[in-house]
Amino acid sequence: MEFKDILAISGQPGLFRYVAQSRNGFIVESLIDGKRMNASASSRISALTEISMFTEGEDIPLAEVFTKMYAYTEGKQGPSTKEGNARLKEFFGVVIPDYDRERVHDSDIKKAVSWFNMLVAAGIEKFEIPEE
């Protein structure tokens, strides 16, 4: 499984791996339980390789955020999202010290850490954006 194949679908919990294209959209597989489903073409589907985070300077790709988290945690999962916003913000501030504290909301940090933990649990170790 590669990072470039991972998708987020609006309104659906968790992350999904792209399997194939179907007549009405995409066939995806949940990273949480491995179940496959059809994601319709009208769903808001985002590839994680196309998402970035606001910083005080240039926005950084989510892949780079995850790479820094992976290095900081030495390949282990980050803090649980149940530990509270203060703990998550502290962790995120250490990993990405120049993140834009006005434009990056608590829910964004929680989602990023949650996604990172899912990816590590799924065995993904490299968070690379494919060259065009």
C-alpha positions in Angstrom: 0.0 0.0 0.0 1.4 3.4 -0.9 0.6 6.9 0.4 -0.5 8.1 -3.1 -3.4 5.6 -3.0 -4.9 6.9 0.2 -8.2 8.9 0.1 -10.4 10.8 2.5 -14.1 10.9 1.7 -16.3 13.6 3.1 -18.9 12.3 5.4 -17.2 8.9 5.9 -15.1 8.1 8.9 -11.5 7.1 8.4 -9.3 6.8 5.4 -9.6 4.6 2.3 -7.3 2.9 -0.2 -8.1 3.4 -3.9 -8.8 -0.1 -5.4 -10.2 0.6 -8.9 -12.5 2.8 -10.9 -16.1 1.8 -11.2 -18.8 2.9 -13.6 -20.3 5.3 -11.0 -17.2 6.3 -9.1 -14.4 4.5 -7.3 -14.1 1.3 -5.4 -12.3 1.9 -2.1 -11.2 -0.1 0.8 -11.4 1.1 4.4 -8.2 1.2 6.4 -10.2 0.7 9.5 -12.0 -2.6 8.8 -10.9 -3.5 5.3 -14.4 -3.4 3.9 -14.8 -2.3 0.3 -17.4 0.1 -1.0 -18.3 2.2 -4.0 -17.6 5.9 -3.5 -19.8 7.8 -6.0 -18.3 10.3 -8.3 -20.4 13.0 -6.7 -18.7 12.4 -3.3 -16.1 14.9 -2.1 -13.0 12.7 -2.4 -9.6 14.1 -1.6 -6.2 12.3 -2.1 -4.0 12.9 0.9 -1.2 13.8 -1.5 -3.2 17.0 -2.5 -3.8 18.3 1.1 -1.5 20.8 2.7 -1.3 22.6 6.1 -1.0 26.3 6.7 2.3 27.5 8.2 3.6 31.0 8.9 5.6 30.7 5.6 4.8 28.4 2.7 2.0 25.8 3.1 3.5 22.3 3.6 2.1 19.1 2.1 0.4 16.7 4.4 3.0 14.1 3.3 5.7 16.3 4.8 3.7 16.8 8.0 3.3 13.0 8.3 7.1 12.4 7.6 8.0 14.8 10.4 5.5 13.0 12.8 6.9 9.7 11.8 10.5 10.8 12.5 9.4 12.4 15.8 7.5 9.3 17.0 10.3 7.0 15.7 7.8 5.0 13.6 5.2 4.7 16.3 1.7 6.2 16.5 1.2 9.7 17.8 -0.9 10.6 20.8 -4.5 9.4 20.9 -7.1 11.9 19.8 -8.9 11.2 23.0 -6.1 12.8 25.0 -7.6 16.2 24.4 -6.9 19.3 22.3 -4.2 20.7 24.6 -2.0 17.5 24.2 -2.6 17.3 20.5 -1.7 21.0 20.0 1.5 20.5 22.1 2.5 17.4 19.9 1.7 19.3 16.7 3.6 22.4 17.9 6.7 20.3 18.5 6.5 18.5 15.1 5.5 21.6 13.1 6.6 24.6 15.2 5.7 27.2 12.5 2.1 26.0 11.8 -0.3 28.9 11.5 -2.1 28.9 14.9 -4.9 31.1 13.6 -5.8 29.2 10.4 -5.1 25.6 11.6 -8.0 24.7 13.9 -8.1 22.1 16.7 -10.3 19.9 14.5 -7.6 20.0 11.7 -4.9 18.9 14.2 -7.1 16.2 15.5 -7.9 14.9 12.0 -4.2 15.0 11.0 -3.1 13.1 14.1 -5.9 10.6 13.6 -5.1 10.0 10.0 -1.4 9.6 10.9 -2.2 7.0 13.5 -4.4 5.1 10.9 -1.6 5.1 8.4 1.0 3.9 10.8 -1.4 1.2 12.0 -1.9 0.2 8.3 1.9 -0.2 7.9 2.7 2.9 5.8 6.2 4.1 6.5 6.9 6.5 3.6 4.7 9.5 3.0 5.9 10.5 -0.5 4.2 12.6 -3.1 4.8 11.0 -6.5 6.8 13.0 -9.0 4.8 14.4 -12.0 
